[in-house]
């Protein structure tokens, strides 16, 4: 990946850089910004296969799409697993996320608090063959099952899922597949600007909402 610029952000300028990120993960407390639209259809089959099997973890990641879109991504995840995540101003379009565990168009498995602002998922499909699936996030939980005092706050502001499908063997939802809760210490909120239209929850078995 490129080195951080003077503003503290790592600027992603090419689809190859984004593919490397998705496959390799990042160091803690990384700030990433897209500088252009990313058409991922360029990827050779070997790279696509690598992304499908990637299980990367992102900690304290801030991703600013800057209004750009990631299109035609076919992979096991956009972000495979993350903790303390902030994503804003990003469009996922004409993409297919197919995971052997939980799946979401933006993140498959989320632990801890997160903020999603102005995320749009358009004409895409999310498939979880053995887990939960959501239009934006698959499964959410605390960072630790052992810390009963931990509080988690996940918010969605101005997010939308349009003309897309979600298929799951577990729980499935338009934006979130499943929130694993303990002791009522988790808060999940959607503001009035969030919306969904023409979203299909495919009956792969399991729970649907």
N, C-alpha and C positions, 0 to 999 in steps of 0.2 A: 504493500500500500504506500501511497505518497506520504511524506512527512507532514505533520500539521503545519498550517500556514501561520502567519503572524496573528491572525484572529483566533487561533486555537482550534480551528476546525480542520479536519482532513477532508479535502475536496475530491469527490469522485467524479472523474471526467470521462471515463470509458466503461463500457459494459464488462470488459475483462477485469477491471479493478473491482467492480461490484461482485462478479462471479468469484473472485479470489476471496473477498470478504465473506461471502455466504458459505464458502467451503472451509475457511480457516478460522473464522471468528476474529475477535479483536481483543486487545488488552483492556483492562478495567478503565472505567471513566473515559471512554472514547467519545468524541463528537464528530459525526460524519454528516457531510452535506453533499447532495447531488447537484452538480452544476449543469446537467442537461438531462433530457429524456434518455432512458436506457432501453433499447430494443435488444432483448436477450435471445432472439431467434438466431443470432449468429453462432451460438455455441455449438461446437462439434459434439457428436454423441458421447465421446469419452468424458467431456466436461459435464454434460447433462447427467450422465450416470453417476459421476462423483458427487454432484449436488444432491441427487436423489438419496444417496446413502450417507450424506454428511450429518453429523450430530454435533454441532458446534454450540458453545455456550457464550452468551454475551452478558457481561455484568456492567451495570451503570452506563448503559449505552444511550446516547442522544442521537437520533437520526432525523435530519431535516431534509425532507424531499424538495423543499423550495418550490413547491407547485409542480414539480416534474413527475412524469409517470414511468413506471417500470412495466414493460409490456412483453407478452409472449414468453414469460418465464415458465419453464416446465422443470419442476424440481421437487424434492422431498420437503423443502421448506424455503421460505424467504429468510426469516430468523427462526432457527431450530428451537433454541431454548434461551430464555433471557430472564434477568432479574434487575429490578430498578430501571425500568425502560421508559423512554420518552420518544414518541414518534409524532411528527407533525408534517402537514402539507405534502402528503404523498398520495399518488394514485397508482393502484395496481390494476392493470387492464389486460384482458385476453390472456390470462395466465392459468396454469394448472398446478396446484399443490397436491401431491399425493404422498401420504405418509403411512408407514406401518404402525405408527402410534397416533397421538393426537395431531390435529392439523388446523391451521388458520392461515389466511392469506398473508397476514403480516407476521404472526408469531405462533408457533405450534404449542409451546409450553411456556407459561409465564409464572414466575415465582416472585411474590412481593408486589410492591406498589408499581403503578404505571400510569402514564398519561398518553392518550391518543387524541390528537387535535387535527381536524380537517383531513381525515383519511377517507379515500374513496376506493371501493373495490367494484370494478365494472367488468361485466362479461367474462367472469372467471369461474373456476370450479375448485372446490376444496374437498378432498377425499381422505378419510381416516379409516383404514382397514381394521385397526385394532385400537380404538381410542375415541376421543371426543373431537368434534369438529365445529368450527364457527367461521362465519364470513370474514372475521378479522383475527380472532384469537381462539385457539383450541381449548386448552385447559388452563385454569388459573388457580393458584393456591398460595399459601404463605411460603416464605423462604424456608421455614423449618416447621415440621410437624411437632417438634418437641417443645418449642417455645410458645406456650399457651397465652402469653401476654402480648405477643406480636399483633399489631394492627396493620391491615393492608387496605390501601385506597386505590382503586382502579377507576379512572374516569374516561368517558368518551365525550368529546365536544365537536359538534359539526361533522360527524362521521356518517358515511352512507355506504350501503351495499345495494347494487343495482344489476339486474339481469344476470344473476349468478346462481350457482347451485352449490349445495352443501350436502355431503353424504358421509354418514358415520355409522360405525358399529356400536357406538355408545350413545352419548348425549349429543344433540346437535342444536345449534341456534343460529339466527340470522347474523349476529355479530359475535357472540360468545358461545362456545360449546358448553362448558361446565365450569362453575366456580365451586371449588372444594372449600367448604366453610367449617370453622371450628369456633365455638363459643361466641358467635356473632361478632367477631373481631374483623370481619371483612366488609368493605363498602364498595359496591359496584354502582356507578351512576352514568346516566345518559342525559345530555342536555336536550332541550326542545328542538335544537337544530339537527339532531340525528334523525336519519330516515332510512327506509328500505323499500324497494319496489321490485316486483318480478323476481323474487328469490325463491328457489325451490329447495325444500329439505327432503332429500331422497330417502325413501324407506329402505335403509340397509339393515334395519333391526335396531332396537334400542329406544331411547327416549328423545322426543322432539318437542321443541318450544320455540 
